[in-house]
Amino acid sequence: MWTWNSDPFGTDAANPNPAGAGAFAYSFRFPGQLFDGQVGLHQNGARDYDPATGGYAESDPLGLIAGSNSTLTYSLDNPISGADPTGQFVAPGLPGPTAAVTVAWYGGYAIGTGIYAAYSNQIGNALDRVTGRTAAWDEIQKQLDHTNYHRACDRPPPPGLNPCEEARWQYRQAMKCQSLRQDWQARWGTPESAEPHQNALNEVKNRLKNAAADIAKYCNPGCSNAQ
């Protein structure tokens, strides 16, 4: 048996052994979420959900244009009755979607599958038509994206991890940092920013290499592949 009697934000820990018949690990949480016990977050498709705040650890790739007052909110600030199975949009049929969010639905899908650069012009034009976005939105979004990748790249590991857990955390975080930096350069980069970003990406690649080596060193045989 397994139970999870939590508050609406998912803060409380699950009970893996309510009947006293032996612990049963079950990592699923809200729709689309998988609990990561090493970092205390819920992997939620394109982003990570933090039950302590009731929101995401990473910003919405569409920024404020997605329809909320914050880029970190889960399900348009409605976690009690809404759901965001992929970390990109409020699920159709649930409370909250507006015209802008409908466009964000498609834009979020393109971003989440790693093909945003190929569709950025089409998505941007669609958002302009629906929301009347001006050039000021671009500058706001550029700064949000910049903050977002720095949050991932500069984030220290959580305390209490053993060497194997920290190596895996470092690997996942470096992968996330690399992806966000590449997305920023593809969307906002200039010839002047290309070289500094490439140097930073080379450092991230070294972090990935070192983390992979630490995984092989500290984790059990057969678990050396960073998953």
C-alpha positions in Angstrom: 0.0 0.0 0.0 1.0 3.6 -0.5 -0.8 6.8 0.5 -0.3 10.5 -0.1 -2.6 12.7 2.0 -1.2 16.1 1.2 -2.2 19.7 1.2 -3.3 21.2 -2.2 0.2 22.2 -3.1 1.8 18.7 -2.6 4.0 19.8 0.3 3.6 16.8 2.6 5.6 13.7 2.1 4.0 10.4 1.0 3.6 7.5 3.3 5.3 4.5 1.7 4.2 2.0 4.4 0.8 2.8 5.8 -0.1 -0.8 6.5 3.2 -1.8 8.0 3.7 -4.5 5.5 6.9 -3.1 3.9 7.8 0.1 2.2 6.6 0.7 -1.4 8.3 3.4 -3.5 5.9 5.2 -5.8 7.2 8.5 -7.3 4.2 9.8 -9.2 2.7 13.0 -7.8 0.5 15.6 -9.6 -0.4 14.9 -13.3 2.8 14.5 -15.2 5.0 14.8 -12.2 7.7 12.4 -10.9 9.1 12.9 -7.4 12.9 13.4 -7.3 13.9 12.5 -3.7 17.5 13.7 -4.3 16.6 17.3 -4.7 13.1 17.4 -3.2 11.4 18.6 -6.4 8.8 17.1 -8.7 10.0 16.7 -12.3 7.1 18.1 -14.3 8.0 17.7 -18.0 9.7 20.8 -19.2 10.2 22.2 -15.6 10.5 21.2 -12.0 7.7 21.8 -9.5 8.6 22.9 -6.0 5.9 21.9 -3.5 7.4 24.2 -0.9 6.3 27.3 -3.0 3.5 25.8 -5.0 5.2 26.8 -8.2 8.1 26.0 -10.5 11.8 26.2 -9.9 12.3 27.5 -13.5 10.6 30.3 -15.3 7.9 29.9 -18.0 9.8 29.9 -21.3 7.1 32.3 -22.6 7.5 34.6 -19.7 4.7 36.9 -18.5 3.0 36.7 -21.8 1.8 33.2 -20.8 -1.0 34.8 -18.8 0.2 35.0 -15.1 1.7 37.7 -12.9 4.7 35.5 -12.3 6.8 33.2 -14.6 7.1 30.6 -11.8 3.4 29.9 -11.1 1.8 26.5 -11.5 -1.4 26.2 -13.4 -2.1 30.0 -13.6 -1.9 30.3 -9.8 -4.7 27.7 -9.4 -3.0 24.5 -8.2 -6.1 23.4 -6.3 -8.3 22.9 -9.3 -6.0 23.2 -12.3 -3.2 21.0 -13.6 -0.1 21.5 -15.8 0.9 18.0 -16.9 3.9 19.0 -19.0 5.2 22.2 -17.3 4.1 24.3 -20.3 0.3 25.1 -20.1 -2.9 24.6 -18.2 -4.4 21.4 -19.4 -7.4 21.9 -21.8 -10.8 21.8 -20.1 -9.4 22.9 -16.7 -10.0 26.4 -15.2 -8.0 29.3 -16.4 -7.1 29.3 -20.2 -7.6 32.5 -22.1 -6.9 33.4 -25.7 -3.3 34.3 -24.8 -2.9 31.0 -22.9 -4.2 29.1 -25.9 -1.4 30.5 -28.0 1.0 29.8 -25.1 -0.2 26.2 -25.3 1.3 25.8 -28.8 4.3 28.0 -28.1 5.1 26.0 -24.9 4.9 22.8 -26.9 7.4 24.0 -29.4 9.7 25.2 -26.6 9.3 22.0 -24.6 10.3 19.8 -27.5 13.5 21.8 -28.2 12.4 23.2 -31.5 11.5 26.8 -30.4 14.2 28.3 -32.6 12.6 27.0 -35.7 9.2 28.3 -34.8 10.1 31.5 -32.9 8.9 33.9 -35.7 5.6 32.1 -36.2 4.9 31.9 -32.5 5.9 35.5 -31.9 3.6 36.7 -34.7 0.7 34.7 -33.3 1.3 36.2 -29.8 1.4 39.7 -31.3 -1.9 39.2 -32.9 -3.6 37.9 -29.8 -2.0 40.1 -27.2 -0.9 43.2 -29.0 2.7 42.6 -27.7 5.1 45.4 -28.4 8.9 45.5 -28.5 9.0 46.1 -24.8 7.8 42.5 -24.3 10.8 41.3 -26.1 13.2 43.1 -23.8 11.3 41.8 -20.7 11.4 38.2 -22.1 15.1 38.5 -22.9 15.9 39.5 -19.3 13.6 36.7 -18.0 15.4 34.1 -20.1 18.7 35.5 -19.0 17.7 35.2 -15.4 16.3 31.7 -16.0 19.5 30.3 -17.4 21.6 31.9 -14.7 19.3 30.4 -12.0 20.0 27.0 -13.5 23.7 27.4 -14.2 24.6 29.1 -10.8 22.4 27.0 -8.6 24.3 25.2 -5.8 23.5 21.6 -5.0 21.1 21.1 -2.1 22.6 20.1 1.2 22.8 16.5 2.5 23.5 14.7 -0.8 25.9 11.8 -0.7 28.7 11.8 -3.4 26.6 9.7 -5.8 23.5 11.9 -5.5 25.5 15.1 -5.9 27.2 13.8 -9.0 23.8 12.9 -10.5 22.5 16.3 -9.5 25.5 18.1 -11.0 25.0 16.2 -14.3 21.3 17.0 -14.6 21.9 20.6 -13.7 24.7 21.0 -16.2 22.4 19.5 -18.9 19.7 22.0 -18.0 22.2 24.9 -18.0 23.5 23.9 -21.4 20.0 23.7 -22.9 18.9 27.1 -21.5 22.1 28.8 -22.7 21.8 27.4 -26.2 18.1 28.5 -26.3 19.0 32.0 -25.2 21.8 32.4 -27.8 19.5 31.0 -30.6 16.7 33.4 -29.6 18.5 36.5 -28.4 22.1 36.1 -29.4 24.2 38.6 -31.4 27.6 38.2 -33.1 29.1 39.9 -30.1 27.5 37.5 -27.6 28.4 34.3 -29.6 32.0 34.0 -28.4 31.3 34.6 -24.6 28.4 32.1 -24.7 30.5 29.5 -26.5 33.1 29.9 -23.8 30.5 29.4 -21.2 29.1 26.4 -23.0 32.6 24.9 -23.1 32.8 25.3 -19.3 29.4 23.5 -19.0 30.6 20.7 -21.1 33.6 20.3 -18.7 31.1 20.2 -15.8 29.2 17.4 -17.6 32.4 15.5 -18.2 33.4 15.8 -14.6 30.0 14.9 -13.3 29.9 11.8 -15.5 33.3 10.8 -14.1 32.0 11.3 -10.6 28.9 9.2 -11.3 31.1 6.4 -12.5 33.3 6.7 -9.4 30.7 7.1 -6.7 27.6 5.3 -7.9 26.9 1.6 -7.8 28.0 -0.5 -10.8 25.4 -0.5 -13.5 24.2 3.0 -12.5 27.0 5.0 -14.0 24.9 6.3 -16.9 23.4 9.7 -15.9 19.6 9.3 -16.1 
